[in-house]
Amino acid sequence: MRLTRIAAWVAAVVLLAGAAHAQDTRAAIEAANKGFIAAYAKQDAAGVAGFYSTTAEAFPPGADVVKGRDAIQKMWQGVMDSGIAAGELKTTEVHAEGNFAYEVGTYVMKLKDGKVADRGKYVVVWLKEGGQWKLHRDIWNTTMPPPPPPAKK
């Protein structure tokens, strides 16, 4: 009977520690996302790229895989240059195991006048690098319908 109580106590401690770790990870990822959005709002592509791991890869819609921080910086600069002025991220799920975590969420990209240019969903694999969570694999795609085909002449 005593062993059963000890086992139950140990299991409870492990569960509570895991729940605390998950909350800490989610809070850290959400804080990183706020920094990412703030850097983007300043049109700071280098700052945005700094939120990625040293071996990061991005998987933008309709494009090839973008590998490494320098290339990711150029990719985000291109998005900024296209007129996307701001964004919003909403985390819906986070799960962490060791130095890796994944995040699921939704995004909105806005033009300078505040109009929505795109909205969709994303999945990020995060890597704990240098004691900080960094975007390691980043993929997103739109939920907006495609534009209508051009009218026939």
DOMAR-217199 format. One line per field, with one value per residue (C-alpha): residue in three letters; x, y, z. Coordinates in Angstrom, 1 decimal. Each point is the difference from the previous one (the first is absolute). Example, Ala and Ser with C-alpha at 12.3 -4.5 7.8 and 13.67 -1.06 7.14 Angstrom:
BEGIN
resn ala | ser
x 12.3 | 1.4
y -4.5 | 3.4
z 7.8 | -0.7
//
This chain:
BEGIN
resn met | arg | leu | thr | arg | ile | ala | ala | trp | val | ala | ala | val | val | leu | leu | ala | gly | ala | ala | his | ala | gln | asp | thr | arg | ala | ala | ile | glu | ala | ala | asn | lys | gly | phe | ile | ala | ala | tyr | ala | lys | gln | asp | ala | ala | gly | val | ala | gly | phe | tyr | ser | thr | thr | ala | glu | ala | phe | pro | pro | gly | ala | asp | val | val | lys | gly | arg | asp | ala | ile | gln | lys | met | trp | gln | gly | val | met | asp | ser | gly | ile | ala | ala | gly | glu | leu | lys | thr | thr | glu | val | his | ala | glu | gly | asn | phe | ala | tyr | glu | val | gly | thr | tyr | val | met | lys | leu | lys | asp | gly | lys | val | ala | asp | arg | gly | lys | tyr | val | val | val | trp | leu | lys | glu | gly | gly | gln | trp | lys | leu | his | arg | asp | ile | trp | asn | thr | thr | met | pro | pro | pro | pro | pro | pro | ala | lys | lys
x 0.0 | 2.8 | 1.8 | -3.3 | -0.2 | 3.6 | -0.4 | -3.2 | 1.9 | 2.9 | -2.4 | -1.7 | 3.3 | 1.1 | -3.4 | 0.1 | 3.6 | -0.9 | -3.0 | 2.2 | 2.6 | -2.7 | -1.3 | 3.5 | 0.7 | -3.2 | 0.6 | 3.6 | -1.3 | -2.8 | 2.6 | 2.2 | -2.9 | -0.7 | 3.6 | -0.2 | -3.2 | 1.6 | 3.1 | -2.2 | -2.0 | 3.3 | 0.7 | 3.2 | 0.6 | 3.3 | -1.8 | -2.7 | 2.7 | 1.7 | -3.0 | 1.0 | 2.5 | 3.4 | -1.1 | -3.6 | -2.1 | -3.1 | -2.7 | -1.9 | -3.0 | 0.6 | 3.8 | 3.0 | 1.4 | 2.0 | 3.1 | 2.0 | -0.4 | 1.4 | -2.4 | -2.9 | 0.9 | -0.1 | -3.3 | -1.6 | 1.5 | -1.8 | -3.3 | 0.5 | 0.9 | -3.3 | -2.0 | -0.7 | 0.4 | -1.2 | -1.1 | -1.7 | 0.6 | -2.3 | 1.4 | -2.6 | 2.3 | 3.5 | 1.6 | 3.6 | 2.4 | 3.6 | 1.6 | -2.8 | -3.6 | -2.6 | -2.6 | -3.2 | -1.8 | -1.6 | 1.4 | -1.3 | 2.2 | -1.1 | 0.8 | 1.0 | -3.6 | -1.0 | -1.8 | 0.6 | 2.3 | 0.0 | -1.1 | 0.7 | 1.5 | 3.6 | 2.1 | 3.4 | 2.5 | 2.0 | 3.5 | 1.5 | 3.3 | 2.2 | -2.7 | -2.6 | -2.8 | 0.7 | -2.1 | 1.6 | -2.5 | -2.7 | -2.9 | -3.1 | -2.8 | -3.0 | -3.6 | -1.2 | -1.7 | 2.1 | -0.8 | -2.5 | 1.4 | 0.3 | -3.0 | 0.0 | 0.1
y 0.0 | 2.4 | -0.7 | 0.8 | 3.4 | 0.8 | -1.0 | 2.2 | 2.9 | -0.4 | -0.2 | 3.2 | 1.8 | -1.0 | 1.0 | 3.4 | 0.6 | -0.9 | 2.4 | 2.8 | -0.7 | 0.1 | 3.3 | 1.5 | -1.1 | 1.4 | 3.3 | 0.2 | -0.8 | 2.6 | 2.6 | -0.9 | 0.4 | 3.5 | 0.9 | -1.4 | 2.1 | 3.1 | -0.3 | -0.6 | 3.2 | 1.9 | -1.5 | -1.6 | -3.1 | -0.7 | 0.2 | -2.4 | -2.4 | 0.2 | -2.0 | -3.0 | -2.7 | 0.0 | -3.0 | 1.1 | -0.7 | 1.8 | -1.5 | 3.0 | -0.7 | -0.3 | 0.1 | -2.3 | -0.7 | 3.0 | -1.2 | 2.0 | 3.3 | 2.1 | -1.5 | 0.3 | 3.7 | 0.5 | -1.8 | 2.2 | 3.1 | -1.0 | -0.4 | 3.4 | 1.5 | -1.5 | 2.3 | -2.2 | 2.4 | -1.9 | -3.4 | -1.7 | -3.5 | -2.0 | -3.2 | -2.7 | -2.9 | -0.6 | -3.3 | -0.3 | -3.0 | 0.8 | 2.6 | -0.2 | 1.3 | 0.5 | 2.8 | 0.1 | 3.3 | 2.5 | 3.1 | 3.2 | 2.2 | 3.6 | 2.7 | 3.6 | 1.1 | -2.8 | -2.2 | -3.7 | -1.3 | -3.6 | -2.2 | -3.6 | -2.6 | -1.0 | -2.7 | 0.8 | -2.4 | 1.9 | -0.8 | 1.1 | 1.5 | 1.9 | -0.2 | 1.7 | -1.5 | 0.7 | -0.7 | -3.0 | -1.2 | 2.5 | -0.8 | 1.9 | 0.2 | 2.1 | -0.7 | 2.6 | -1.1 | 0.4 | 3.0 | -0.6 | -0.9 | 2.8 | 0.6 | -1.5 | 2.3
z 0.0 | 0.9 | -3.4 | -1.8 | 1.7 | -0.7 | -3.7 | -0.2 | 1.6 | -2.4 | -3.0 | 1.2 | 0.3 | -3.5 | -1.5 | 1.8 | -1.1 | -3.6 | 0.1 | 1.4 | -2.7 | -2.7 | 1.3 | 0.2 | -3.5 | -1.3 | 1.7 | -1.4 | -3.6 | 0.3 | 1.2 | -3.0 | -2.3 | 1.5 | -0.7 | -3.5 | -0.7 | 1.5 | -2.1 | -3.1 | 0.8 | 0.0 | -3.4 | 1.5 | -2.0 | 1.8 | 3.3 | -1.2 | -1.3 | 3.5 | 1.4 | -2.2 | 1.0 | -1.7 | -2.2 | -0.5 | -3.1 | -1.1 | -2.2 | -1.5 | -2.2 | -3.7 | 0.4 | 0.6 | 3.4 | 1.4 | 1.9 | 2.6 | 1.7 | -2.8 | -2.6 | 2.5 | 0.6 | -3.8 | -0.2 | 2.7 | -1.6 | -3.2 | 1.8 | 1.6 | -3.4 | -1.4 | 2.2 | 3.0 | 2.9 | 3.0 | 1.3 | 2.8 | 1.4 | 2.2 | 1.6 | 0.4 | 1.1 | 1.3 | 1.0 | 1.2 | 0.4 | 1.0 | -2.2 | -2.6 | 0.0 | -2.6 | -0.3 | -2.0 | -0.6 | -2.3 | -1.6 | -1.7 | -2.3 | -0.5 | -2.5 | 1.1 | -0.1 | 2.4 | -2.7 | 0.3 | -2.7 | 1.2 | 2.8 | 0.7 | 2.3 | 0.9 | 1.7 | 1.5 | 1.4 | 2.6 | 1.1 | 3.3 | -1.0 | 2.3 | 2.7 | -2.2 | -2.1 | -3.7 | -3.1 | -1.6 | -2.6 | -1.0 | -2.4 | -0.7 | -2.6 | -0.7 | 0.8 | -2.4 | -3.2 | -3.1 | -2.2 | -2.8 | -3.4 | -2.5 | -2.1 | -3.4 | -2.9
//
